[in-house]
Amino acid sequence: MTSNITNDTDSFPGEKENNYLLDSCPPAKKVTLLENVSKITALIVIIIASLVGNILVITVSRRNRNLRTIAYSFVINMAIADLMTTVINMPESVIVEIRNTDQWFPGEVGVSMCKFWPFLQQVCAFCSVLSLLAISLDRYSAICLPFKRIMSQKLSRVLILLTWLLPVVSSAPMFVANNVVEISGELLCLEAWPSPFDPVKAHTD
């Protein structure tokens, strides 16, 4: 399956497209040992802090009855999205720094990961942003319209559902765009949009 993708001349017909892919998502540059260790240490500290912080937010909010409000339901939703972002997004950065290369995994597993991993990363990040937007809308209605009960339990559930549904729908094209591409003897997981969405192919077409 990997060979079909990496050697598909119709999908990636020329050097021009490969150069554009490298310019849009260049491989990781070689760094010194000190820089590498510093980045890995910083990433691990961020992961631990995010895991502990978000788990505490979820646990405290669920155990304290006074915090079981509409406002805190959005906070919990954002904490869950941030927690998933930490679990799904951050390990890839650590792996890249440890391996000190952007070279992707070969075989069918690598192709599947290239499809699903960026999709999940984008969904979690987008959901976190939308959760913050929902919190802002809730606080706006509570402060600017205190005598109007706009934000109800039913509406809050709908908004929370939308914070996950919209990212899933909008990120679905990532399954098409992300492919394992062989460039200069290395396998890379890159976004390669078909024309007319790809600027290089759209120009040639």
N, C-alpha and C positions, 0 to 999 in steps of 0.2 A: 504493500500500500504506500509505503514511504517512497519507493522508487518511482511509482506512478506520479506522485506529486512532484518530487524533486526533478524528474526528467521530463516533465510535461512541457514541451516546447510551445504549445498553444497557450498555456496559462502564463508562462514566463518566456516569451520568445526571444528576447535579445538582451544584450549587455546593457542597453540603455535603461531597461526596466530594473535590472539588478542594481545598477548604480543608483537609481532613484530610491529603491528599497533601502539600500545601505545609507543613503543620505537622510532618509526619513527616520530610520531606526539603526544607527551605527552600532557595530559591535563594541563590547566593553574594551576599553583601552587597558593595556598592561600597566600595572601599578607596582610600586615598591612594596616590600614585605610589611613595612611599618604602616603604610597607607591601607593595605589590605587588612591587617589585623585591627587597625583603628575602626575601619568601616564595619567589619564583622562584629566587633565589640559593641559599637553604637547601635547597630541593628538589633542585636540580641537584647540590649538594655531596653530599647524601645518596645520590642515584642513583649518582654516580661512586664513592663510598666503598663502597657495597653491591656494585656490579659488580666492582670491583677485589678486595674482600675475599672474596667468594664464589667468584670465578674462581680466586683463589690457593688457597683451601681445596680446591677440586676438583682443581686441577692438582697441588698438592703431595701430596695423598692418593693420587692415581693413579700418580705417579712414584716414590714412596717405598714399597718393598716392606714395610717395617715397619709402615706405616699401613694396609695392606690387611687389616684385621681386621673382625670383625662390628660392633664399636663404631663404627669409622670409616665403615662402609657406611651407618649411620644418619646420621652427620654429613654425608656426601656427599649423601645424599638430602635432608636439610634445606637444604643449601647450594643444591641445584638448585631446590628449591621457593622459597627466598628470592630466588634469581636471577630466576626467572620472575615472582615477585611484583614485583621491581624493574622488570622489563621491561614487564609488563602493567599493573600498578597505578599506579606512580608517574608515567608520562607523562601520564595523564589529569589528575592534579592539576596538573602543570605547564601543560597546555593550558588548564585552567580559569583558572589565575592569569594566564596571558598574555592570554587573551581577556577576562578579568575578568567572566565571565558563565557561568551554567550552561546556557545555551541549547544544545539538542542539534542534531545534524546532520540536515538534512531528507532526504527521499527514502528509497528502499529500503535504501541503505547505512546511513543513520542508524538505521533500524528493526533491521537485522541486527546492527549494533554494539551497540544497546541490549539485544539479547537475549544476544549472546555475550560481550560485554566484562564485565558484572557476573558472569556465570557463571564465566568464567576467573579473575576476581579472587578470587572466593570459594573456588574450588577450590585455588588456589595458597596462599592464606592458611590454609585449613583443613589442607592437607597439611603446611605448615610446623609447625603446632601439633601434629599427630599424630606428625610426625617427632621433635619434642622429647619427646613422651610415650614413643615407642619407645626413645629414648636413655635416658630415666629408668628404664624397665623393665629395660633391659640393664644399667645400672649397679647397680640394686637387686639383680638376680640375681647379679651378679659380686661384690658386697660382702657381701650378707646370706646368700647361698647359694654360697659359693666352691667347695664340694666337689660340687655338683650341676651338671652341664652342661645347663642348661635352654635357653640360647640357642644354637641350632645354626645352621649356614649355611642350612639349608632353612627353619627358622622365621623367620630374619631376612628371607629373600626374601619369605615370605608376608606378614610385617608391613609390609615396604616396599610390596608390591603393595596392601595394604589402606589404607596412608596416601594412596594415589592413588584407589583405587576408591571408598572411602567418601565422600570429598569430591565425586566426580563424581556419585554416586547422590543424595546429600543436596542437592546444588546444582541438580539437574535441574529442580525446580519454578521456578527463576529464569527459565526460558524462557517460562513462562506469566505470571509475576508482572510482569516488566519490560516496559513498553510506553512508546511515545512518546506523550505527552499534551500537548495544546495548552491552555495556561492563560494567560489575559490576553495572548493574542497571541504567546506564546512556546512553543516546543517544548521539553519537558523529558522526560528519561528517568527515570521513577519506577517504584517498586514499587507495583502496584495488584492486590492479591489478590482473586480472585473470592470471593463468599460461599460457604460460611460462614466463610472464613478472614479476609476483610476485616472489621474491627470495625464499620465504618460500615454496610456492606451487611448484615452479619449482624444488626445491631440493627434495621434497617428491615424485613428479611425476617421 
